[in-house]
Amino acid sequence: MHAAPDAGDAAGPPATPHPQPPRGVDPTRPREAGWVMTTDIVFPHHANTMGTLFGGRALELLDINAAIACYRFARRTVVTASTEAIDFRAPVHVGEIVEVRSRVVWTGRTSMIVRGELVGEDPRSGERRLATVGHISFVALDDDGRPVPVPPLLVETAEQRHHHAIGGRVREHIQLRRVHDPLEDA
Ligand SMILES: CC(C)(COP(=O)(O)OP(=O)(O)OC[C@H]1O[C@@H](n2cnc3c(N)ncnc32)[C@H](O)[C@@H]1OP(=O)(O)O)[C@@H](O)C(=O)NCCC(=O)NCCS
């Protein structure tokens, strides 16, 4: 076992400081956002009565994957602020492979909008279908739990521009909702 040197022992080497966790990334420098991918299998306990992936499980997979996309983009603690429209376009059956991918597609000052996609894959035939598509918004927080700026998003390719435009419309819906249905005390 390796004993840490006593910081009070003048004869010993200086204590090595603990590595400091990164405090986010430069919020003024545009950053590229990468896809985060997770692959899983649909087990029976994640199925609905039709024997297909339960919607709540799909949302859980998407939310976790999307949160990782935001962590990697902002290098900050993030919280889910809202789930936006999520379309369940096709079922994924028990025993099939489920691939979840997400990427930050729009950024505000402290918030990020993530596009999430869930693909179902027949493990024997290899047939794949886009089963679920939706958006989730997150807010980056500082060490005191207050919203903190995130870097601007680099938008360069045609696909990034397309997804960014959709993200902008999602943001408009969020703003409208906040105006017309403001928070009230319980
Ligand atoms: C999300 C949260 C941090 C926002 O805090 P707030 O004090 O309302 O923040 P502000 O009004 O200063 O807004 C900060 C940002 O959040 C966005 N925001 C606030 N409420 C939002 C909502 N309901 N949906 C989407 N975005 C929202 C604002 O648009 C703003 O974005 P911008 O900086 O990019 O313009 C706060 O409402 C919260 O902590 N919610 C609970 C989160 C949670 O428990 N999630 C589930 C578990 S992870």
The ligand as a Gaussian input file, in Angstrom:
#p B3LYP/6-31G(d) Opt

LIG

0 1
 C      -34.204000      24.399000     -15.278000
 C      -33.923000      25.412000     -14.178000
 C      -32.463000      25.257000     -13.703000
 C      -34.122000      26.805000     -14.741000
 O      -33.906000      27.697000     -13.703000
 P      -34.504000      29.210000     -13.767000
 O      -34.132000      29.886000     -12.512000
 O      -35.926000      29.168000     -14.189000
 O      -33.602000      29.782000     -14.894000
 P      -33.757000      31.084000     -15.765000
 O      -35.151000      31.641000     -15.795000
 O      -32.640000      32.008000     -15.352000
 O      -33.441000      30.498000     -17.210000
 C      -32.197000      29.864000     -17.454000
 C      -32.325000      29.118000     -18.756000
 O      -33.208000      28.024000     -18.565000
 C      -34.190000      28.037000     -19.587000
 N      -35.410000      27.482000     -19.039000
 C      -36.015000      27.838000     -17.883000
 N      -37.112000      27.089000     -17.705000
 C      -37.190000      26.251000     -18.762000
 C      -38.109000      25.250000     -19.145000
 N      -39.179000      24.933000     -18.407000
 N      -37.883000      24.593000     -20.293000
 C      -36.802000      24.864000     -21.047000
 N      -35.889000      25.815000     -20.740000
 C      -36.097000      26.498000     -19.601000
 C      -34.330000      29.517000     -19.957000
 O      -34.896000      29.686000     -21.247000
 C      -32.900000      29.962000     -19.888000
 O      -32.224000      29.582000     -21.081000
 P      -31.129000      30.549000     -21.787000
 O      -30.166000      30.980000     -20.734000
 O      -30.474000      29.683000     -22.798000
 O      -31.898000      31.697000     -22.383000
 C      -34.875000      25.209000     -12.941000
 O      -36.202000      25.442000     -13.370000
 C      -34.755000      23.854000     -12.332000
 O      -33.853000      23.593000     -11.536000
 N      -35.681000      22.914000     -12.677000
 C      -35.636000      21.579000     -12.132000
 C      -34.677000      20.680000     -12.951000
 C      -34.862000      19.245000     -12.610000
 O      -35.081000      18.895000     -11.461000
 N      -34.771000      18.366000     -13.634000
 C      -35.064000      16.972000     -13.507000
 C      -33.933000      16.172000     -12.992000
 S      -32.405000      16.392000     -13.886000

